[in-house]
Amino acid sequence: TRQPSCQLTAKLSYWVQVRRRRKFGWSGAAVAGRGRATREGRNLVETYTRTALEEASYQEALERYYRDGGPVPHEFPEGFESLSERVSALKRERDAVVLAHYYVPADVQALADYVGDSFYLARLACTLEARVIVLCGVSFMGESVKLLNPSRTVLAPEPLADCPMAHMVRKQDVDVARERFGDDLAVVCYVNSTAKIKAWSDVCVTSSNAIKVVRELPQGHILFIPDKNLGRYIARQVPEKRFILNEGFCPVHQGLDLEEVHLLRRDHPFAELLAHPECTEAVLAEADFIGSTKQIIERIVASARKEFIVLTEAGVQAQIERLTAGQGKRVLYTKTPLLCPDMRMIRAEKLLRSLEEGYGEIALPDDAERANAPLRRMLDLAVR
């Protein structure tokens, strides 16, 4: 299998070279300003670190995880039933629909009309007739829904819930690649990116559809942004293309401890190990199955096996439990659970506030037409 070409990328500056990295950071890959309210205007050139808001969210999520004995509590907190009734009433009053990503807390998923991955939610949003869409996820997801539905009101229950990786691309690097390869280059942008970065791109992809979309492209060279880990995985599945990899990453998946994976393997030798392609190359080498969040869930639901090791954000457990109820299946996570601090900022009471007050309305991003084009092209190519 052809590897992403170092020869091809040698002249595209440091961002395509293999470098030493810390567990939660990287050296060499610059990122654009991250977080409208948290790090506006800053460049995280050397190392990713959580913001104070993210750190507080992570610590609270970790405390809840250990207190509840896992990602899904045995019962929701007191008052949840009345909150749920109020949310249902407001959805009717406001002509609203609630969409939630797999990684948000279990109680938020329980309040949603639809739960899914980023591709499913983006595609679904185009088919809904509701006047108001409440998107329970991080900021780029709400942006994408707004781009695809500019006439609708789109609400984000926590506008400060961001995605670090969504900013980990530099315009100058995209420009250098375009100059180097010309019309034979396609800039393929993981949907986990800001609208600004989407506007630099030719097509968007998700972890569910990236292989199919890339194969449909006529260009022979692919600049994959922003996630190096997903890009490397896709490159190996599509060896007929020559990939140039950006240095971005998901801090949650990048930080997974390989030793904890080995311990799970030792203690549960017959469990199937399923990993998200945002994990590092070393982690993916351990996997029995590699797939998107949706594909991981579907694999477990359809499998005759009873024990699984899941290497992605622990929020997926809510849907796994719902879809495998009564099947006696056991899902295991690493000792240090993968918890996205930004997804964990999305809380049930914040969802209620959005419906009550119209809080968190997402404005149509600048250069919306240009940013929308790669999303639309993704939807077209993914269904061919």
C-alpha positions as CSV (number, residue, x, y, z in Angstrom):
1,T,0.0,0.0,0.0
2,R,1.3,3.4,-1.0
3,Q,2.1,5.7,2.0
4,P,1.5,9.4,2.0
5,S,4.5,10.6,-0.1
6,C,7.3,12.4,1.8
7,Q,9.0,13.1,-1.6
8,L,5.9,14.9,-2.7
9,T,5.5,16.9,0.5
10,A,9.1,17.8,1.1
11,K,8.8,21.2,-0.5
12,L,5.5,22.1,1.3
13,S,7.3,23.2,4.5
14,Y,7.4,21.8,8.0
15,W,3.7,21.0,8.3
16,V,4.0,17.8,6.3
17,Q,7.0,16.4,8.0
18,V,7.1,13.8,10.8
19,R,8.0,15.5,14.1
20,R,8.3,14.6,17.7
21,R,5.1,15.4,19.5
22,R,4.0,15.5,23.1
23,K,1.0,13.5,24.2
24,F,-1.4,16.4,23.9
25,G,0.4,18.6,21.5
26,W,2.5,18.9,18.3
27,S,5.4,20.9,17.2
28,G,5.5,22.6,13.8
29,A,1.9,22.8,12.8
30,A,0.4,26.3,13.3
31,V,-3.3,26.8,13.8
32,A,-5.5,29.7,13.0
33,G,-7.2,31.7,15.8
34,R,-9.2,29.2,17.9
35,G,-12.4,29.9,19.7
36,R,-14.4,33.0,19.2
37,A,-14.7,33.7,22.9
38,T,-11.8,31.7,24.3
39,R,-8.8,32.3,22.1
40,E,-9.7,34.8,19.5
41,G,-6.7,36.1,17.6
42,R,-4.2,33.7,19.1
43,N,-2.1,31.2,17.1
44,L,-1.4,28.0,18.9
45,V,1.9,27.4,17.1
46,E,3.7,25.1,19.5
47,T,1.4,23.0,21.7
48,Y,-2.3,22.5,22.2
49,T,-3.5,23.1,25.7
50,R,-7.1,23.2,27.0
51,T,-8.6,26.6,27.8
52,A,-9.6,27.2,31.4
53,L,-13.2,26.6,30.3
54,E,-12.4,23.3,28.7
55,E,-10.4,22.2,31.7
56,A,-13.2,22.9,34.1
57,S,-15.6,21.1,31.8
58,Y,-13.3,18.1,31.5
59,Q,-12.8,17.8,35.3
60,E,-16.6,18.0,35.8
61,A,-17.2,15.3,33.1
62,L,-14.5,13.1,34.6
63,E,-16.1,13.4,38.1
64,R,-19.5,12.5,36.7
65,Y,-18.1,9.6,34.8
66,Y,-16.6,8.0,37.9
67,R,-19.5,8.9,40.1
68,D,-22.0,7.3,37.6
69,G,-19.8,4.3,37.0
70,G,-19.5,5.0,33.3
71,P,-20.7,7.4,30.6
72,V,-24.4,6.7,31.1
73,P,-25.9,7.3,34.6
74,H,-28.2,4.6,36.0
75,E,-30.8,7.3,36.3
76,F,-31.0,10.9,35.2
77,P,-31.0,13.6,38.0
78,E,-34.0,14.7,39.9
79,G,-36.1,17.1,37.9
80,F,-35.1,15.6,34.5
81,E,-38.7,14.4,33.8
82,S,-40.2,17.9,34.2
83,L,-37.4,19.5,32.2
84,S,-38.1,16.9,29.4
85,E,-41.8,17.8,29.4
86,R,-40.9,21.5,29.2
87,V,-38.5,20.9,26.3
88,S,-41.2,18.9,24.4
89,A,-43.7,21.7,24.9
90,L,-41.3,24.3,23.7
91,K,-40.4,22.3,20.6
92,R,-44.1,22.3,19.7
93,E,-44.5,26.0,20.4
94,R,-41.4,27.1,18.5
95,D,-41.7,24.6,15.6
96,A,-38.3,23.4,16.7
97,V,-36.3,20.2,16.2
98,V,-33.4,19.1,18.4
99,L,-30.4,17.4,16.8
100,A,-27.6,15.9,19.0
101,H,-24.2,14.4,18.3
102,Y,-23.2,11.1,19.8
103,Y,-20.6,12.7,22.0
104,V,-22.9,15.0,24.1
105,P,-24.0,13.8,27.5
106,A,-26.6,11.0,27.7
107,D,-29.4,13.2,29.1
108,V,-29.0,15.7,26.2
109,Q,-29.2,12.8,23.7
110,A,-32.4,11.6,25.5
111,L,-34.0,15.0,24.8
112,A,-33.1,15.1,21.2
113,D,-35.3,14.2,18.3
114,Y,-32.4,12.8,16.3
115,V,-28.9,11.6,17.4
116,G,-26.1,10.9,15.0
117,D,-22.7,11.7,13.6
118,S,-21.8,14.9,11.8
119,F,-22.6,13.6,8.3
120,Y,-26.0,12.3,9.4
121,L,-26.9,15.5,11.1
122,A,-25.8,17.7,8.3
123,R,-27.7,15.6,5.7
124,L,-30.8,15.3,7.9
125,A,-31.0,19.1,8.5
126,C,-31.6,19.6,4.8
127,T,-34.7,17.4,4.9
128,L,-36.4,18.8,7.9
129,E,-39.2,21.3,7.8
130,A,-38.9,22.8,11.3
131,R,-38.5,26.5,11.5
132,V,-35.9,26.2,14.3
133,I,-33.0,23.7,14.5
134,V,-31.3,23.3,17.8
135,L,-27.9,21.7,17.2
136,C,-26.4,20.1,20.4
137,G,-22.7,19.8,19.4
138,V,-19.7,22.0,18.9
139,S,-19.6,25.2,17.0
140,F,-18.5,23.9,13.5
141,M,-21.5,21.6,13.5
142,G,-23.9,24.5,14.1
143,E,-22.1,26.5,11.4
144,S,-22.5,23.6,8.9
145,V,-26.2,23.3,9.6
146,K,-26.6,27.1,9.1
147,L,-24.7,27.0,5.9
148,L,-26.9,24.3,4.5
149,N,-30.1,26.0,5.9
150,P,-29.5,29.7,5.7
151,S,-33.2,30.6,6.0
152,R,-33.7,28.6,9.2
153,T,-33.0,29.7,12.8
154,V,-30.1,27.5,14.1
155,L,-29.4,27.6,17.8
156,A,-26.3,26.4,19.7
157,P,-27.1,25.7,23.4
158,E,-23.5,26.5,24.3
159,P,-21.8,28.8,21.8
160,L,-18.5,28.5,23.6
161,A,-18.3,24.8,22.9
162,D,-15.6,24.7,20.2
163,C,-13.4,22.1,18.5
164,P,-9.6,22.7,18.7
165,M,-8.9,20.7,15.5
166,A,-11.4,22.8,13.5
167,H,-8.8,25.7,13.5
168,M,-5.7,23.7,12.9
169,V,-5.0,24.8,9.3
170,R,-3.1,27.7,7.8
171,K,-4.2,29.4,4.6
172,Q,-0.6,29.9,3.4
173,D,-0.1,26.1,3.5
174,V,-3.2,25.5,1.4
175,D,-1.9,28.2,-1.1
176,V,1.5,26.6,-1.3
177,A,0.0,23.2,-2.1
178,R,-2.3,24.7,-4.8
179,E,0.7,26.4,-6.4
180,R,2.7,23.2,-6.3
181,F,0.2,20.8,-7.8
182,G,-2.2,23.1,-9.7
183,D,-5.4,21.6,-11.1
184,D,-4.4,18.1,-10.1
185,L,-4.8,19.0,-6.4
186,A,-8.1,18.6,-4.4
187,V,-8.2,20.2,-1.0
188,V,-10.3,17.8,1.0
189,C,-11.6,19.3,4.3
190,Y,-12.8,17.2,7.2
191,V,-16.1,18.6,8.2
192,N,-14.6,19.2,11.7
193,S,-13.4,22.6,10.6
194,T,-14.5,26.2,10.7
195,A,-16.5,27.8,7.9
196,K,-13.5,29.9,7.0
197,I,-11.4,26.8,6.4
198,K,-14.2,25.1,4.5
199,A,-14.1,28.1,2.1
200,W,-10.5,27.3,1.2
201,S,-11.5,23.8,0.2
202,D,-12.9,21.9,-2.7
203,V,-14.9,19.3,-0.9
204,C,-15.8,18.3,2.7
205,V,-15.8,14.8,4.1
206,T,-16.7,13.1,7.3
207,S,-15.2,10.0,8.8
208,S,-18.2,8.1,7.5
209,N,-17.9,9.1,3.8
210,A,-14.3,10.2,3.3
211,I,-13.2,7.1,1.4
212,K,-16.1,7.2,-1.0
213,V,-15.8,10.9,-1.6
214,V,-12.1,10.9,-2.2
215,R,-12.4,8.0,-4.7
216,E,-14.9,10.0,-6.7
217,L,-12.6,13.0,-7.1
218,P,-10.8,13.3,-10.5
219,Q,-7.6,14.8,-9.0
220,G,-4.6,12.6,-8.3
221,H,-3.2,14.7,-5.4
222,I,-5.1,15.2,-2.1
223,L,-4.3,17.8,0.5
224,F,-6.2,16.5,3.5
225,I,-7.1,19.1,6.2
226,P,-7.1,19.4,9.2
227,D,-6.7,15.9,10.7
228,K,-3.5,14.1,10.0
229,N,-4.7,10.9,11.6
230,L,-7.9,10.6,9.6
231,G,-5.9,11.7,6.5
232,R,-3.3,9.0,7.0
233,Y,-6.0,6.3,7.4
234,I,-7.8,7.4,4.3
235,A,-4.6,7.5,2.3
236,R,-4.1,3.8,3.0
237,Q,-7.6,3.0,1.9
238,V,-7.2,5.0,-1.4
239,P,-3.7,4.1,-2.5
240,E,-4.3,5.3,-6.1
241,K,-4.2,8.9,-4.8
242,R,-1.2,10.8,-3.4
243,F,-1.9,12.5,-0.1
244,I,-0.4,15.5,1.5
245,L,-1.1,15.6,5.2
246,N,-1.7,18.6,7.4
247,E,-0.6,18.4,11.0
248,G,-3.9,19.0,12.8
249,F,-5.5,16.4,15.2
250,C,-8.3,15.8,17.7
251,P,-6.8,16.3,21.1
252,V,-9.2,13.7,22.6
253,H,-8.3,10.8,20.2
254,Q,-4.6,11.9,19.9
255,G,-4.3,11.7,23.7
256,L,-5.4,8.1,24.0
257,D,-2.8,6.1,26.1
258,L,-1.6,3.1,24.1
259,E,-0.5,1.4,27.3
260,E,-4.1,1.5,28.6
261,V,-5.2,-0.1,25.3
262,H,-2.6,-2.9,25.8
263,L,-3.9,-3.5,29.3
264,L,-7.5,-3.9,28.0
265,R,-6.3,-6.3,25.4
266,R,-4.5,-8.3,28.0
267,D,-7.4,-8.5,30.4
268,H,-10.1,-9.0,27.6
269,P,-8.3,-11.1,24.9
270,F,-11.6,-12.1,23.2
271,A,-13.1,-8.6,23.0
272,E,-13.3,-7.0,19.6
273,L,-11.4,-3.7,19.5
274,L,-13.1,-0.9,17.6
275,A,-11.3,2.4,16.9
276,H,-12.1,5.8,15.4
277,P,-9.8,6.9,12.6
278,E,-9.0,10.1,14.5
279,C,-6.8,7.9,16.7
280,T,-3.1,7.8,16.2
281,E,-1.4,5.3,13.8
282,A,-0.1,3.2,16.7
283,V,-3.6,2.9,18.2
284,L,-5.2,2.0,14.9
285,A,-2.6,-0.7,14.4
286,E,-4.2,-2.5,17.5
287,A,-7.7,-2.3,16.1
288,D,-9.8,-5.2,14.8
289,F,-12.2,-2.6,13.2
290,I,-11.7,1.0,12.2
291,G,-14.7,3.2,11.5
292,S,-16.7,6.3,12.2
293,T,-18.7,6.6,15.3
294,K,-21.8,5.5,13.5
295,Q,-20.0,2.6,11.9
296,I,-18.7,1.5,15.3
297,I,-22.2,1.6,16.8
298,E,-23.6,-0.4,13.9
299,R,-20.8,-3.0,14.1
300,I,-21.6,-3.6,17.8
301,V,-25.3,-3.8,17.2
302,A,-25.0,-6.3,14.4
303,S,-22.2,-8.4,16.0
304,A,-22.7,-11.8,17.6
305,R,-19.9,-11.1,20.0
306,K,-20.6,-10.1,23.6
307,E,-17.6,-8.0,24.5
308,F,-16.1,-4.9,22.9
309,I,-13.3,-2.4,23.5
310,V,-14.3,1.0,22.1
311,L,-11.7,3.7,21.4
312,T,-13.6,6.9,20.8
313,E,-15.5,9.5,22.9
314,A,-17.4,7.7,25.6
315,G,-20.7,9.5,24.8
316,V,-21.4,6.7,22.2
317,Q,-22.3,4.4,25.0
318,A,-25.8,6.0,25.3
319,Q,-26.8,4.9,21.8
320,I,-25.0,1.5,22.1
321,E,-27.0,0.8,25.3
322,R,-30.3,1.9,23.7
323,L,-29.7,-0.2,20.5
324,T,-28.4,-3.3,22.2
325,A,-30.8,-3.5,25.2
326,G,-31.3,-7.0,26.4
327,Q,-28.5,-8.5,24.3
328,G,-26.0,-8.9,27.1
329,K,-23.3,-7.0,25.4
330,R,-20.5,-5.4,27.3
331,V,-18.5,-2.3,26.1
332,L,-15.2,-1.4,27.7
333,Y,-13.3,1.9,27.6
334,T,-9.8,2.8,28.6
335,K,-9.0,3.5,32.3
336,T,-8.8,7.2,31.4
337,P,-12.0,7.7,29.4
338,L,-12.1,9.7,26.3
339,L,-14.2,12.7,27.1
340,C,-14.4,15.8,24.9
341,P,-14.5,18.8,27.2
342,D,-16.3,20.9,24.6
343,M,-19.0,18.4,23.8
344,R,-19.5,18.0,27.6
345,M,-20.3,21.7,27.8
346,I,-23.7,20.9,26.1
347,R,-26.1,20.5,29.1
348,A,-29.8,19.8,29.3
349,E,-30.5,23.1,31.1
350,K,-28.7,24.9,28.3
351,L,-30.8,23.2,25.7
352,L,-33.9,24.3,27.6
353,R,-32.6,27.9,27.7
354,S,-32.1,27.9,23.9
355,L,-35.7,26.9,23.4
356,E,-37.0,29.4,26.0
357,E,-35.0,32.4,25.0
358,G,-33.7,31.7,21.4
359,Y,-30.3,31.8,23.0
360,G,-27.2,30.9,20.9
361,E,-28.5,31.8,17.5
362,I,-25.8,31.2,14.8
363,A,-25.3,33.9,12.3
364,L,-24.6,33.0,8.7
365,P,-20.8,32.9,8.5
366,D,-18.8,35.3,6.3
367,D,-18.2,34.0,2.8
368,A,-21.1,31.6,3.3
369,E,-21.6,30.8,-0.4
370,R,-17.9,29.7,-0.8
371,A,-18.0,27.7,2.5
372,N,-21.3,26.1,1.6
373,A,-20.0,24.8,-1.8
374,P,-17.7,22.0,-0.3
375,L,-20.5,20.8,1.9
376,R,-22.9,20.6,-1.0
377,R,-20.4,18.8,-3.1
378,M,-19.8,16.3,-0.2
379,L,-23.6,15.6,-0.1
380,D,-23.7,15.1,-3.9
381,L,-20.6,12.8,-4.1
382,A,-21.5,10.7,-1.0
383,V,-24.8,9.5,-2.5
384,R,-23.5,8.5,-5.9
